[in-house]
């Protein structure tokens, strides 16, 4: 009788855990990518983000805003800066533009950027990517790193699928297959895992892992690729050929980044 009661209790606890996990609200993310060509544009974007946009988002209770620059910017012709913003709903994203327009402090602080003339634009182009967090990683996490910002390596990965069905297979691999769990167990300090809902490359998913420095990054990825759990996932027939294009972008956080 005690065994039956114990089994019933365990089943109840397991059901409650699953229900709690499934009911967690999943974050939405907007990633804004600034493409720029020189130091003048970079300084103007930096000034706008640091003194206008990020404080304005903080005032809207969006407290964790990530701002990152590509490690390749020193030599690349197309230089990149990324802004990562988490929100609780799509309505929040829709409301931000109107709230910014009505924010006098923001408009004053960002006036050089906002009122830049057509022949002296602050960027060559910008793009927005809309994402939703995975069921197994429902909210953005601030990484627990000890190194200086200038030494940290943040790795943003983008995995495109050849078809929607194959893309769904990769999403399942991360969630039901628990690829997310492998990253967590190996302490990859992930910021987010998310499916791209709207962007220039579809179907697609993106995620960001973080490291103390580049040697730390190499050590972590070796452990991941050598792990029996990942090798088992990789050999599973339903997960074959589910990434047609992988992009890896190395970033470092700005001094004023919250992440």
RONUMI-898148 format. One line per 8 residues: number of its first residue (from 1); their letters; for each residue x, y, z negated of N, C-alpha, C, O, CB. Coordinates in steps of 0.02 Angstrom, whole numbers, padded with zeros to 5 digits. Glycine has a CB too. Layout:
<atoms>
NUM = A = X Y Z X Y Z X Y Z X Y Z X Y Z ~ ...
</atoms>
This chain:
<atoms>
1 = XXXXXXXX = 00042 -00060 00000 00000 00000 00000 00044 00063 00000 00030 00111 00036 -00047 00000 -00061 ~ 00098 00061 -00042 00143 00118 -00045 00176 00131 00023 00185 00188 00043 00196 00108 -00098 ~ 00194 00076 00058 00225 00083 00123 00178 00116 00173 00199 00158 00213 00247 00014 00150 ~ 00115 00097 00170 00065 00127 00216 00056 00201 00201 00050 00242 00247 -00002 00090 00209 ~ 00053 00218 00136 00046 00289 00117 00107 00329 00139 00100 00386 00162 00036 00295 00041 ~ 00166 00299 00130 00227 00333 00151 00228 00344 00226 00246 00398 00250 00289 00293 00129 ~ 00208 00293 00264 00205 00299 00337 00155 00353 00358 00168 00392 00403 00187 00232 00369 ~ 00097 00354 00324 00047 00405 00340 00073 00475 00326 00062 00521 00365 -00018 00392 00300
9 = XXXXXXXX = 00109 00482 00270 00138 00547 00252 00190 00569 00304 00191 00627 00323 00169 00544 00182 ~ 00232 00522 00325 00283 00538 00374 00252 00559 00441 00275 00606 00473 00330 00478 00384 ~ 00200 00523 00461 00165 00539 00524 00133 00608 00520 00134 00646 00568 00112 00486 00540 ~ 00105 00624 00462 00073 00689 00452 00124 00745 00457 00113 00796 00489 00037 00692 00385 ~ 00182 00734 00424 00235 00785 00426 00262 00794 00496 00276 00850 00517 00291 00765 00379 ~ 00270 00738 00533 00295 00741 00601 00246 00779 00645 00267 00821 00686 00307 00672 00629 ~ 00182 00764 00638 00131 00799 00678 00131 00874 00663 00125 00915 00708 00061 00769 00664 ~ 00137 00891 00598 00138 00961 00580 00198 00997 00609 00193 01054 00631 00137 00969 00504
17 = XXXXXXXX = 00255 00963 00609 00316 00992 00637 00308 01005 00712 00326 01058 00737 00377 00947 00624 ~ 00281 00955 00747 00271 00962 00820 00222 01018 00835 00233 01058 00880 00246 00896 00850 ~ 00168 01021 00796 00118 01073 00806 00148 01143 00793 00135 01190 00830 00058 01062 00760 ~ 00188 01148 00741 00219 01212 00725 00266 01233 00781 00268 01292 00800 00257 01209 00659 ~ 00304 01185 00808 00351 01201 00862 00313 01223 00924 00332 01272 00956 00395 01141 00878 ~ 00260 01188 00941 00223 01203 01003 00185 01269 00997 00170 01301 01048 00174 01147 01019 ~ 00169 01289 00934 00130 01350 00926 00173 01413 00922 00146 01468 00922 00087 01345 00864 ~ 00239 01405 00917 00283 01463 00914 00276 01505 00976 00276 01480 01032 00356 01442 00904
25 = XXXXXXXX = 00270 01569 00966 00266 01615 01022 00333 01620 01056 00384 01629 01023 00241 01684 01000 ~ 00333 01614 01122 00395 01617 01160 00409 01689 01182 00365 01722 01210 00393 01570 01220 ~ 00470 01711 01169 00490 01778 01191 00488 01785 01267 00495 01736 01303 00559 01793 01165 ~ 00477 01846 01289 00491 01865 01358 00554 01908 01357 00569 01943 01309 00430 01904 01391 ~ 00591 01905 01412 00652 01945 01418 00651 01984 01483 00627 01959 01535 00715 01900 01414 ~ 00677 02043 01481 00691 02080 01542 00766 02091 01545 00795 02119 01498 00651 02147 01546 ~ 00796 02070 01600 00867 02085 01612 00870 02136 01668 00846 02125 01723 00907 02019 01630 ~ 00900 02193 01652 00912 02245 01703 00986 02242 01722 01030 02243 01679 00893 02316 01677
33 = XXXXXXXX = 00999 02237 01787 01067 02233 01812 01082 02299 01849 01048 02316 01898 01077 02171 01859 ~ 01132 02334 01826 01156 02394 01859 01216 02377 01902 01265 02349 01877 01173 02451 01808 ~ 01212 02394 01966 01269 02387 02012 01299 02457 02020 01264 02504 02038 01248 02356 02082 ~ 01364 02463 02007 01395 02529 02014 01464 02522 02045 01490 02467 02051 01400 02564 01945 ~ 01493 02578 02065 01554 02575 02106 01616 02606 02073 01672 02590 02092 01542 02608 02170 ~ 01606 02651 02024 01665 02686 01998 01654 02707 01926 01601 02697 01897 01681 02747 02042 ~ 01707 02737 01898 01706 02757 01827 01654 02811 01814 01624 02812 01760 01774 02781 01806 ~ 01643 02855 01861 01594 02909 01852 01524 02880 01842 01488 02901 01796 01594 02957 01912
41 = XXXXXXXX = 01505 02832 01884 01440 02800 01876 01437 02760 01811 01387 02762 01775 01425 02754 01935 ~ 01491 02724 01796 01492 02685 01734 01483 02729 01673 01444 02711 01628 01558 02647 01729 ~ 01516 02785 01670 01511 02830 01613 01440 02859 01606 01415 02868 01551 01561 02887 01619 ~ 01409 02872 01663 01341 02900 01661 01291 02848 01637 01246 02863 01597 01321 02925 01731 ~ 01299 02786 01661 01255 02732 01637 01266 02719 01563 01218 02713 01525 01268 02667 01677 ~ 01329 02716 01542 01345 02705 01472 01313 02759 01428 01282 02744 01377 01421 02705 01461 ~ 01321 02822 01448 01294 02877 01409 01218 02871 01402 01190 02882 01349 01313 02944 01440 ~ 01185 02855 01458 01112 02847 01458 01090 02790 01413 01044 02798 01372 01087 02836 01529
49 = XXXXXXXX = 01123 02733 01420 01103 02675 01380 01115 02687 01306 01072 02674 01264 01141 02613 01404 ~ 01175 02711 01290 01194 02718 01219 01155 02772 01183 01135 02762 01125 01268 02734 01214 ~ 01143 02827 01215 01114 02884 01180 01040 02896 01195 01007 02935 01160 01152 02946 01198 ~ 01013 02863 01247 00943 02874 01265 00902 02810 01262 00856 02804 01221 00938 02905 01335 ~ 00917 02762 01306 00874 02703 01313 00875 02659 01251 00822 02643 01224 00894 02663 01372 ~ 00934 02639 01228 00936 02592 01171 00904 02623 01109 00864 02589 01077 01009 02573 01156 ~ 00919 02686 01090 00883 02716 01033 00807 02719 01043 00769 02710 00996 00910 02785 01019 ~ 00786 02733 01104 00714 02737 01118 00682 02668 01109 00627 02663 01082 00701 02763 01189
57 = XXXXXXXX = 00715 02616 01133 00688 02548 01124 00687 02529 01050 00639 02498 01027 00731 02497 01163 ~ 00738 02549 01013 00738 02537 00941 00677 02570 00908 00646 02541 00864 00803 02563 00909 ~ 00660 02630 00931 00603 02666 00902 00537 02631 00918 00487 02643 00885 00602 02738 00926 ~ 00537 02589 00970 00478 02550 00988 00478 02481 00955 00438 02437 00972 00475 02541 01064 ~ 00522 02473 00906 00529 02411 00869 00559 02354 00910 00550 02295 00895 00462 02389 00842 ~ 00595 02372 00964 00635 02323 01001 00706 02332 00974 00745 02371 01000 00631 02334 01081 ~ 00721 02295 00922 00780 02308 00881 00844 02275 00907 00899 02295 00888 00768 02286 00812 ~ 00837 02225 00951 00896 02187 00973 00903 02193 01049 00873 02155 01087 00890 02113 00952
65 = XXXXXXXX = 00943 02242 01070 00953 02255 01141 01026 02240 01158 01072 02268 01127 00934 02330 01159 ~ 01037 02196 01206 01105 02179 01226 01128 02219 01286 01090 02227 01334 01109 02105 01241 ~ 01189 02244 01283 01219 02280 01339 01287 02250 01353 01330 02247 01308 01224 02358 01325 ~ 01298 02227 01414 01358 02190 01431 01388 02214 01497 01352 02239 01541 01343 02115 01435 ~ 01454 02206 01503 01489 02222 01565 01526 02160 01590 01552 02121 01551 01538 02281 01555 ~ 01528 02152 01656 01561 02095 01686 01637 02100 01676 01666 02154 01683 01545 02089 01760 ~ 01669 02044 01659 01741 02043 01650 01777 02058 01716 01835 02080 01715 01763 01976 01624 ~ 01743 02047 01771 01774 02057 01838 01771 02130 01861 01795 02145 01916 01740 02013 01889
73 = XXXXXXXX = 01743 02175 01821 01733 02244 01843 01797 02280 01862 01796 02325 01905 01697 02283 01789 ~ 01852 02262 01831 01915 02297 01846 01936 02290 01919 01966 02336 01947 01970 02271 01801 ~ 01920 02234 01949 01942 02221 02018 01885 02217 02069 01897 02221 02129 01981 02157 02021 ~ 01823 02209 02046 01767 02200 02092 01745 02266 02123 01746 02318 02090 01708 02168 02056 ~ 01724 02263 02186 01696 02322 02219 01626 02335 02193 01606 02392 02182 01696 02313 02296 ~ 01588 02280 02184 01520 02285 02156 01524 02271 02082 01525 02213 02061 01470 02236 02192 ~ 01528 02323 02042 01535 02316 01969 01466 02308 01937 01417 02335 01963 01573 02377 01939 ~ 01464 02272 01881 01400 02252 01853 01395 02269 01778 01442 02260 01740 01388 02178 01863
81 = XXXXXXXX = 01336 02293 01759 01319 02304 01688 01249 02274 01678 01204 02283 01719 01321 02380 01669 ~ 01240 02239 01622 01178 02204 01608 01147 02230 01544 01181 02243 01494 01190 02128 01603 ~ 01081 02239 01545 01043 02256 01485 00991 02201 01473 00950 02186 01517 01008 02326 01491 ~ 00993 02170 01414 00947 02117 01396 00900 02142 01342 00921 02166 01289 00986 02054 01371 ~ 00835 02138 01357 00784 02164 01311 00732 02110 01297 00698 02087 01343 00751 02228 01341 ~ 00723 02090 01234 00671 02042 01217 00606 02077 01198 00608 02129 01165 00694 01996 01160 ~ 00550 02049 01218 00485 02075 01197 00439 02017 01181 00452 01960 01200 00454 02121 01253 ~ 00385 02032 01147 00339 01979 01126 00286 01963 01178 00258 01908 01178 00306 01998 01062
89 = XXXXXXXX = 00272 02010 01223 00219 01998 01272 00233 02037 01336 00274 02083 01338 00150 02019 01244 ~ 00199 02016 01390 00206 02052 01453 00177 02122 01448 00199 02168 01483 00172 02013 01509 ~ 00128 02131 01405 00099 02198 01396 00151 02246 01368 00151 02305 01385 00039 02195 01348 ~ 00196 02221 01327 00249 02263 01300 00293 02291 01356 00311 02350 01355 00293 02224 01250 ~ 00310 02249 01404 00350 02272 01461 00313 02324 01501 00341 02375 01521 00370 02212 01506 ~ 00248 02312 01512 00208 02359 01551 00202 02426 01516 00196 02478 01549 00139 02329 01564 ~ 00203 02426 01449 00194 02488 01411 00257 02530 01404 00253 02590 01390 00167 02472 01342 ~ 00315 02499 01412 00378 02533 01397 00388 02596 01440 00407 02648 01414 00436 02486 01408
97 = XXXXXXXX = 00374 02591 01504 00385 02649 01549 00344 02709 01527 00370 02765 01525 00367 02630 01621 ~ 00281 02698 01510 00238 02753 01487 00263 02782 01421 00262 02843 01411 00166 02729 01480 ~ 00286 02739 01377 00310 02763 01312 00375 02803 01320 00385 02854 01286 00322 02704 01264 ~ 00418 02781 01365 00480 02818 01378 00465 02887 01408 00495 02937 01388 00526 02779 01426 ~ 00418 02889 01454 00400 02953 01485 00374 03003 01435 00382 03064 01444 00348 02942 01540 ~ 00342 02978 01381 00313 03023 01331 00361 03038 01274 00343 03075 01228 00250 02992 01304 ~ 00421 03010 01276 00469 03017 01221 00516 03076 01236 00561 03070 01277 00510 02952 01211 ~ 00506 03131 01203 00545 03192 01216 00618 03183 01200 00662 03208 01236 00516 03250 01177
105 = XXXXXXXX = 00633 03149 01145 00703 03137 01126 00739 03097 01179 00796 03113 01197 00706 03101 01058 ~ 00707 03045 01203 00735 03003 01256 00748 03045 01319 00802 03040 01349 00689 02944 01272 ~ 00700 03084 01339 00707 03123 01401 00762 03176 01396 00795 03190 01445 00641 03156 01418 ~ 00771 03204 01337 00825 03252 01328 00893 03218 01328 00939 03240 01362 00815 03291 01262 ~ 00898 03163 01290 00962 03128 01285 00983 03096 01351 01043 03091 01366 00958 03074 01231 ~ 00934 03076 01391 00950 03042 01454 00944 03087 01516 00941 03061 01572 00905 02984 01463 ~ 00942 03152 01506 00927 03198 01561 00978 03194 01618 00958 03198 01676 00925 03269 01535 ~ 01042 03185 01604 01092 03182 01658 01079 03122 01703 01086 03126 01764 01163 03178 01628
113 = XXXXXXXX = 01061 03067 01673 01045 03006 01711 00978 03013 01745 00971 03000 01805 01046 02944 01664 ~ 00927 03033 01708 00859 03036 01734 00851 03088 01790 00811 03078 01835 00810 03051 01678 ~ 00890 03142 01787 00883 03196 01836 00941 03198 01885 00954 03249 01916 00877 03262 01800 ~ 00976 03142 01892 01033 03141 01938 01009 03154 02010 00957 03127 02030 01069 03073 01934 ~ 01045 03194 02048 01025 03208 02118 01035 03148 02163 01072 03102 02147 01065 03268 02145 ~ 01002 03150 02220 01002 03093 02266 01072 03077 02291 01087 03019 02306 00957 03108 02325 ~ 01116 03127 02296 01182 03115 02323 01235 03105 02269 01295 03104 02282 01203 03174 02367 ~ 01212 03096 02207 01257 03081 02152 01221 03034 02103 01217 03049 02043 01281 03146 02116
121 = XXXXXXXX = 01196 02980 02129 01156 02932 02090 01199 02897 02038 01259 02889 02048 01122 02880 02136 ~ 01169 02876 01982 01208 02844 01929 01225 02771 01943 01262 02740 01904 01170 02847 01865 ~ 01200 02743 01997 01214 02673 02015 01205 02665 02090 01174 02708 02123 01168 02624 01976 ~ 01232 02611 02117 01220 02596 02187 01154 02560 02197 01121 02568 02248 01277 02554 02216 ~ 01134 02521 02148 01070 02487 02148 01058 02457 02080 01105 02445 02042 01066 02432 02203 ~ 00994 02446 02064 00977 02411 02002 00923 02359 02016 00885 02366 02064 00953 02460 01947 ~ 00920 02308 01975 00870 02255 01983 00845 02233 01915 00881 02236 01866 00899 02196 02023 ~ 00783 02210 01913 00754 02183 01852 00737 02109 01862 00712 02089 01914 00690 02223 01832
129 = XXXXXXXX = 00750 02070 01810 00734 01999 01810 00689 01987 01749 00706 02006 01693 00799 01954 01807 ~ 00632 01956 01760 00584 01941 01707 00587 01866 01690 00584 01824 01735 00512 01962 01727 ~ 00594 01851 01625 00602 01781 01604 00557 01766 01545 00534 01811 01509 00675 01768 01587 ~ 00544 01700 01534 00510 01677 01474 00553 01624 01440 00579 01579 01473 00440 01649 01491 ~ 00559 01629 01375 00600 01583 01336 00575 01511 01342 00516 01499 01351 00602 01604 01263 ~ 00622 01464 01338 00605 01393 01339 00565 01374 01277 00571 01406 01225 00670 01350 01343 ~ 00523 01322 01282 00488 01296 01223 00535 01273 01168 00518 01278 01109 00443 01238 01243 ~ 00595 01249 01186 00642 01225 01136 00689 01280 01111 00734 01266 01071 00682 01168 01164
137 = XXXXXXXX = 00681 01340 01135 00722 01397 01112 00679 01459 01119 00689 01499 01165 00790 01404 01153 ~ 00632 01467 01074 00577 01514 01085 00595 01587 01075 00561 01632 01100 00521 01497 01040 ~ 00650 01600 01040 00667 01670 01024 00741 01684 01034 00783 01639 01028 00647 01687 00953 ~ 00757 01746 01049 00826 01768 01058 00864 01761 00992 00836 01773 00938 00828 01840 01083 ~ 00927 01741 00997 00970 01733 00938 01032 01778 00944 01063 01780 00997 00990 01660 00928 ~ 01049 01813 00892 01111 01852 00890 01168 01805 00873 01165 01773 00820 01106 01911 00840 ~ 01220 01800 00914 01274 01752 00901 01313 01769 00838 01322 01828 00821 01321 01749 00961 ~ 01337 01717 00804 01378 01726 00745 01451 01719 00764 01480 01664 00761 01358 01674 00690
145 = XXXXXXXX = 01481 01774 00784 01551 01775 00805 01591 01822 00760 01563 01869 00731 01556 01797 00879 ~ 01656 01808 00754 01699 01847 00710 01749 01890 00747 01778 01937 00718 01736 01801 00663 ~ 01761 01876 00810 01812 01912 00848 01788 01982 00867 01728 01996 00864 01831 01873 00911 ~ 01835 02025 00885 01819 02092 00908 01778 02089 00972 01786 02042 01011 01883 02135 00918 ~ 01736 02138 00983 01694 02139 01043 01736 02131 01107 01715 02097 01154 01653 02204 01046 ~ 01793 02163 01109 01834 02162 01170 01861 02093 01185 01879 02079 01243 01892 02211 01163 ~ 01865 02049 01135 01892 01981 01146 01838 01930 01161 01852 01877 01188 01931 01959 01084 ~ 01776 01946 01145 01722 01897 01153 01707 01884 01227 01714 01927 01270 01659 01922 01118
153 = XXXXXXXX = 01686 01822 01239 01665 01803 01306 01593 01780 01303 01577 01731 01269 01711 01747 01336 ~ 01549 01815 01339 01479 01795 01345 01471 01766 01416 01491 01798 01465 01430 01855 01331 ~ 01442 01708 01420 01435 01673 01484 01362 01670 01504 01322 01635 01473 01466 01602 01480 ~ 01345 01705 01557 01277 01705 01583 01275 01658 01643 01310 01666 01692 01254 01777 01604 ~ 01232 01607 01638 01226 01558 01692 01157 01562 01723 01106 01573 01690 01238 01487 01665 ~ 01156 01552 01788 01095 01552 01828 01093 01488 01868 01139 01474 01907 01091 01615 01875 ~ 01040 01447 01859 01034 01383 01894 00973 01386 01940 00916 01387 01917 01027 01324 01844 ~ 00986 01386 02004 00932 01385 02053 00917 01313 02074 00962 01271 02077 00950 01427 02115
161 = XXXXXXXX = 00853 01300 02088 00832 01234 02112 00814 01238 02186 00790 01289 02210 00773 01208 02071 ~ 00827 01183 02221 00812 01181 02293 00737 01185 02306 00715 01214 02356 00840 01118 02325 ~ 00697 01157 02260 00624 01159 02266 00594 01171 02197 00629 01165 02146 00596 01093 02298 ~ 00530 01187 02195 00497 01196 02130 00498 01132 02089 00507 01134 02028 00424 01219 02140 ~ 00489 01075 02122 00488 01011 02086 00556 00996 02055 00559 00974 01998 00468 00954 02134 ~ 00610 01007 02093 00676 00995 02066 00693 01045 02010 00727 01027 01961 00728 00999 02122 ~ 00669 01105 02017 00679 01155 01965 00643 01133 01901 00670 01140 01846 00652 01225 01988 ~ 00582 01106 01908 00545 01081 01850 00584 01024 01815 00580 01017 01754 00475 01056 01871
169 = XXXXXXXX = 00620 00985 01855 00661 00931 01827 00716 00959 01782 00730 00932 01728 00691 00889 01883 ~ 00748 01014 01804 00801 01045 01764 00771 01076 01700 00802 01072 01647 00839 01098 01804 ~ 00713 01106 01705 00680 01133 01645 00665 01077 01595 00675 01085 01535 00615 01169 01665 ~ 00642 01020 01621 00628 00963 01578 00693 00937 01546 00693 00917 01488 00594 00906 01617 ~ 00747 00937 01584 00812 00914 01559 00834 00956 01499 00861 00930 01451 00865 00917 01615 ~ 00823 01022 01503 00842 01066 01448 00797 01056 01387 00821 01058 01331 00840 01138 01471 ~ 00732 01046 01398 00685 01045 01343 00670 00974 01319 00694 00955 01266 00621 01079 01365 ~ 00631 00935 01356 00616 00867 01336 00679 00825 01331 00686 00785 01285 00567 00835 01385
177 = XXXXXXXX = 00724 00833 01379 00787 00796 01377 00836 00821 01324 00885 00787 01309 00821 00800 01443 ~ 00821 00879 01295 00859 00909 01239 00930 00927 01257 00976 00919 01216 00859 00862 01181 ~ 00941 00952 01318 01006 00981 01333 01019 01042 01288 01076 01056 01270 01010 01002 01408 ~ 00965 01077 01271 00972 01132 01223 01001 01108 01157 01043 01141 01127 00903 01166 01211 ~ 00978 01049 01135 01003 01021 01072 01077 01005 01074 01112 01013 01023 00964 00959 01055 ~ 01101 00983 01132 01173 00968 01138 01213 01032 01129 01263 01034 01093 01189 00935 01207 ~ 01191 01086 01162 01225 01150 01155 01224 01172 01081 01275 01197 01055 01191 01204 01199 ~ 01167 01164 01048 01161 01185 00979 01207 01145 00934 01241 01173 00891 01089 01178 00955
185 = XXXXXXXX = 01209 01079 00943 01251 01037 00901 01325 01052 00909 01365 01042 00863 01238 00964 00917 ~ 01344 01076 00969 01414 01093 00982 01429 01166 00969 01484 01190 00984 01431 01075 01053 ~ 01381 01202 00940 01390 01271 00918 01411 01317 00975 01462 01351 00971 01442 01274 00863 ~ 01370 01318 01028 01383 01362 01084 01359 01434 01072 01369 01477 01114 01350 01335 01146 ~ 01328 01447 01014 01306 01514 00997 01265 01546 01053 01278 01602 01075 01366 01559 00982 ~ 01215 01509 01076 01174 01534 01132 01131 01592 01111 01103 01593 01056 01131 01477 01160 ~ 01126 01641 01155 01082 01699 01144 01011 01683 01166 00963 01698 01131 01109 01762 01182 ~ 01004 01652 01225 00938 01634 01249 00942 01579 01302 00994 01570 01334 00902 01695 01277
193 = XXXXXXXX = 00887 01544 01311 00876 01499 01368 00807 01517 01396 00759 01522 01357 00880 01422 01347 ~ 00801 01528 01461 00737 01552 01486 00727 01535 01559 00774 01527 01598 00732 01627 01477 ~ 00664 01529 01578 00644 01520 01648 00632 01588 01679 00601 01631 01649 00581 01475 01653 ~ 00657 01597 01739 00646 01659 01776 00575 01659 01804 00557 01614 01842 00699 01668 01833 ~ 00535 01709 01785 00467 01715 01811 00464 01758 01873 00423 01747 01918 00421 01745 01757 ~ 00509 01807 01877 00511 01851 01936 00582 01877 01944 00613 01902 01896 00460 01910 01929 ~ 00608 01871 02004 00676 01893 02018 00691 01881 02091 00649 01856 02129 00727 01858 01973 ~ 00751 01899 02111 00768 01893 02182 00787 01822 02202 00790 01806 02261 00826 01939 02198
201 = XXXXXXXX = 00800 01779 02152 00820 01710 02166 00773 01662 02130 00773 01659 02069 00893 01696 02145 ~ 00733 01626 02168 00682 01582 02139 00682 01515 02178 00700 01514 02237 00612 01615 02142 ~ 00663 01460 02143 00652 01454 02071 00719 01453 02035 00771 01434 02063 00613 01390 02055 ~ 00718 01474 01971 00780 01487 01937 00770 01485 01861 00715 01498 01836 00810 01555 01959 ~ 00823 01469 01826 00826 01477 01753 00892 01509 01736 00940 01506 01774 00817 01408 01717 ~ 00894 01541 01677 00955 01574 01655 00965 01561 01581 00917 01553 01543 00953 01650 01670 ~ 01028 01560 01560 01042 01557 01489 01109 01589 01475 01151 01596 01520 01041 01484 01464 ~ 01120 01609 01412 01181 01643 01392 01211 01609 01330 01179 01604 01279 01168 01718 01379
209 = XXXXXXXX = 01274 01588 01337 01311 01561 01280 01369 01609 01264 01389 01649 01307 01337 01490 01295 ~ 01396 01605 01203 01445 01654 01182 01504 01621 01145 01496 01569 01113 01413 01707 01136 ~ 01562 01651 01151 01623 01622 01124 01669 01676 01096 01664 01734 01115 01660 01581 01179 ~ 01712 01656 01050 01759 01703 01019 01807 01733 01070 01824 01792 01066 01799 01668 00964 ~ 01827 01692 01118 01875 01713 01170 01874 01660 01225 01836 01611 01220 01947 01723 01140 ~ 01914 01669 01277 01913 01621 01332 01939 01552 01313 01909 01503 01335 01954 01648 01390 ~ 01993 01545 01273 02013 01477 01252 01958 01441 01213 01950 01381 01220 02077 01481 01210 ~ 01922 01478 01171 01866 01449 01134 01812 01425 01182 01782 01373 01171 01837 01500 01084
217 = XXXXXXXX = 01801 01463 01234 01752 01443 01285 01773 01378 01319 01732 01333 01327 01744 01498 01338 ~ 01836 01372 01338 01860 01311 01371 01853 01251 01325 01834 01197 01347 01934 01320 01393 ~ 01868 01259 01261 01863 01204 01213 01791 01180 01207 01778 01120 01205 01890 01226 01145 ~ 01745 01227 01202 01674 01209 01195 01649 01172 01257 01614 01121 01251 01632 01271 01183 ~ 01666 01196 01316 01640 01164 01376 01671 01094 01387 01638 01050 01415 01654 01207 01437 ~ 01733 01085 01366 01762 01018 01370 01724 00970 01325 01710 00913 01344 01837 01020 01351 ~ 01709 00993 01264 01671 00951 01218 01602 00935 01245 01577 00879 01237 01664 00986 01150 ~ 01570 00983 01278 01504 00972 01308 01508 00920 01364 01469 00873 01365 01475 01038 01334
225 = XXXXXXXX = 01554 00930 01411 01559 00884 01468 01580 00814 01448 01564 00765 01482 01608 00912 01519 ~ 01616 00808 01392 01638 00743 01368 01588 00709 01322 01597 00651 01304 01704 00750 01331 ~ 01535 00744 01302 01488 00717 01254 01448 00659 01283 01424 00665 01340 01442 00771 01228 ~ 01439 00604 01247 01399 00547 01271 01327 00567 01286 01297 00541 01333 01399 00491 01219 ~ 01300 00615 01247 01231 00636 01258 01222 00669 01325 01173 00657 01361 01209 00683 01201 ~ 01270 00713 01344 01264 00746 01409 01277 00697 01466 01243 00700 01517 01313 00804 01413 ~ 01325 00652 01457 01338 00602 01510 01277 00559 01522 01263 00540 01579 01399 00558 01491 ~ 01241 00543 01469 01179 00504 01476 01126 00543 01515 01093 00516 01559 01152 00483 01408
233 = XXXXXXXX = 01118 00607 01498 01071 00649 01534 01090 00654 01608 01047 00649 01652 01067 00719 01503 ~ 01154 00664 01620 01178 00674 01688 01166 00612 01731 01157 00618 01792 01252 00691 01687 ~ 01165 00554 01700 01156 00491 01737 01083 00471 01745 01068 00423 01780 01194 00436 01702 ~ 01038 00508 01713 00966 00492 01716 00939 00508 01786 00949 00563 01811 00927 00530 01663 ~ 00905 00460 01816 00884 00466 01886 00839 00527 01899 00845 00559 01951 00849 00403 01909 ~ 00794 00542 01853 00747 00597 01865 00780 00666 01862 00749 00715 01881 00691 00594 01814 ~ 00842 00668 01839 00876 00733 01834 00929 00743 01888 00971 00787 01883 00908 00739 01766 ~ 00927 00702 01938 00977 00708 01991 00960 00765 02039 00902 00778 02054 00981 00642 02030
241 = XXXXXXXX = 01012 00800 02062 01007 00852 02114 00958 00908 02096 00925 00936 02139 00985 00820 02179 ~ 00954 00924 02031 00905 00974 02011 00934 01045 02006 00899 01092 01985 00875 00955 01945 ~ 00998 01054 02024 01028 01121 02029 01061 01126 02097 01108 01090 02112 01080 01133 01971 ~ 01035 01172 02138 01063 01180 02205 01116 01235 02208 01159 01236 02252 01008 01196 02255 ~ 01113 01282 02159 01162 01337 02157 01170 01360 02085 01121 01376 02051 01140 01396 02203 ~ 01231 01362 02062 01246 01385 01994 01291 01446 01997 01344 01444 02029 01279 01329 01952 ~ 01270 01500 01966 01312 01560 01960 01334 01568 01888 01295 01560 01841 01273 01623 01984 ~ 01398 01583 01879 01426 01594 01812 01455 01664 01811 01499 01681 01851 01479 01540 01794
249 = XXXXXXXX = 01432 01705 01764 01456 01774 01757 01483 01782 01687 01447 01773 01638 01400 01826 01773 ~ 01547 01800 01682 01578 01813 01617 01568 01886 01598 01581 01931 01638 01653 01794 01618 ~ 01547 01898 01537 01531 01965 01513 01564 01977 01445 01584 01931 01410 01455 01974 01507 ~ 01570 02041 01428 01587 02059 01359 01538 02113 01336 01516 02154 01377 01661 02083 01354 ~ 01521 02113 01272 01472 02162 01248 01503 02230 01240 01562 02236 01223 01442 02139 01181 ~ 01464 02282 01251 01487 02350 01237 01488 02361 01161 01459 02322 01124 01441 02402 01272 ~ 01521 02412 01140 01525 02427 01068 01457 02444 01039 01446 02436 00979 01573 02485 01056 ~ 01411 02467 01081 01345 02486 01055 01292 02433 01067 01232 02444 01054 01323 02551 01087
257 = XXX = 01312 02375 01091 01266 02319 01101 01244 02290 01034 01284 02284 00988 01298 02264 01145 ~ 01180 02273 01029 01155 02241 00967 01170 02166 00966 01161 02134 00915 01080 02251 00961 ~ 01192 02139 01022 01202 02067 01028 01276 02053 01039 01296 01995 01045 01160 02037 01087
</atoms>
